[in-house]
């Protein structure tokens, strides 16, 4: 089927909703609004060139979860406070949409992680994440103890407020706030970032994205939560195990120039160095 339309996913924010209405009025039946609250198995039109995301990174992550393993690129437009996934500004939105209809764009593939939560040999969750999986304790709980195994070999036990397992795309999200490195999306890696570790020897770690990760909660309190891309949370049992590996289903991002990532990074992190 020939792809002729763009889908629009909208942040629950008045200016984003107004812009979506303008787009539909301008492009008519070539634009269709998609409800991001649908499940991953929801039916999407077969003729979508891409999904245009009007919102911040949270809205973008919702759209990424919505498409699942379907071959639909995403184009982010910044309407949130900080958007590392949105490469188009509102002022250039119509120009960007016209370029999409002409096929004048570049596709960048962003790796995802597959996360499985297993309890007594029963899989409670099997989800792909674009940013990260976060193991967090409650505010008043004692430290979590996360025993990490890489390719079935024991690495160490992180005693901390939590542990972040992130993609390069997620390196500029919670992992960055917790002291993790900024990693270019083209670097094939997985980032392990402890949150407020008890010992200074527990540092952020970059590992190859071919590594299979298993995390066990050793002597951890019961009020531990696993959060996936900030979109979905699971209360964990101390006996639970988490298995994480690179997903076979990447997310396709639309941009209009090869170096757009560095421009977005400089803008969002307010890097200037005295040069334009």
PEDA-V783499 format. One record per run of one state. SS is the DSSP state (A for helix, B for strand, O for the rest). FROM is the first residue (numbers start at 0). LEN is the number of residues. If there is no record, write none. Layout:
SS	FROM	LEN
SS	FROM	LEN
//
This chain:
O	0	4
B	4	6
O	10	3
A	13	17
B	30	3
O	33	14
B	47	8
O	55	1
A	56	11
O	67	5
B	72	6
O	78	9
B	87	1
O	88	1
A	89	13
O	102	3
B	105	5
O	110	2
B	112	7
O	119	2
B	121	8
O	129	2
B	131	6
O	137	6
B	143	7
O	150	2
B	152	8
O	160	1
B	161	6
O	167	1
A	168	4
O	172	1
A	173	4
O	177	11
B	188	7
O	195	9
B	204	4
O	208	4
B	212	5
O	217	6
B	223	5
O	228	3
B	231	5
O	236	4
B	240	6
O	246	4
B	250	5
O	255	4
A	259	9
O	268	8
//
